[in-house]
């Protein structure tokens, strides 16, 4: 018997509808920017995953993999700032709280914290010292949380 | 009068349907991998954009920006290989042709070409020499095309 998950059917029909809609109206600059922004966060989250599992003791510490993931996050983090231009304000599908636009200085400072702590994490991870790497990971995670708590609709 | 684009309505209703579907069934490992893969290509494409426009003379050559974009592509390119694991075979929503799975060696060689040419592009871009940067950019673009022609459904 052929079994198809309902979610797969919905996804397929929506993909088709969105594809037709996309043909009718090409994505705006703001929509493209949002897609780029979400892609960057996705790349960061993917690489955060194994570091988080190691830091929490859910999987064994692998110094080489941890350092590779940390390096990747540190190189992608500085790309984020470009993905919040003024002309992306109010774009549909974003989880960004509107307060960001009236607290830009604070938002940018929080973003800089994340970039700085990510760089420190990559440096710590290179030592291969688990305690140092773990501490630097949680410090980086705290900078994510500080910004998400204030500026992200979950 | 409130004007709403039909595409926005479709997108909103689909987002809702997909969100409900997502609650019912969390994304599979393969779906998560596909999302990561698409994010990486999106980050690469975004940074390719201005280099392409400069190489084609559509916008003025800005050596500093060109070098920054090239460096970003070179750091993201090696992340791609992880996003084609065997357990992502056949995942819905992918543009990957099934032939890849029976030509894995050729696919991996084409991916390595892209990684190598991206690294060479970043090195060339650092010189600030437009002719060298442009040549290296087109060589990188050719490695994209070689793989897409054979393994991507456009």
Interface residues (C-beta under 8 A of the other chain):
Chain A: X5 X6 X7 X8 X10 X11 X12 X14 X15 X17 X18 X21 X22 X24 X25 X32 X35 X36 X38 X39 X40 X42 X43 X46 X72 X75 X76 X79 X92 X93
Chain B: X5 X6 X7 X8 X10 X11 X12 X14 X15 X17 X18 X21 X22 X24 X25 X32 X35 X36 X38 X39 X40 X42 X43 X46 X72 X75 X76 X79 X92 X93
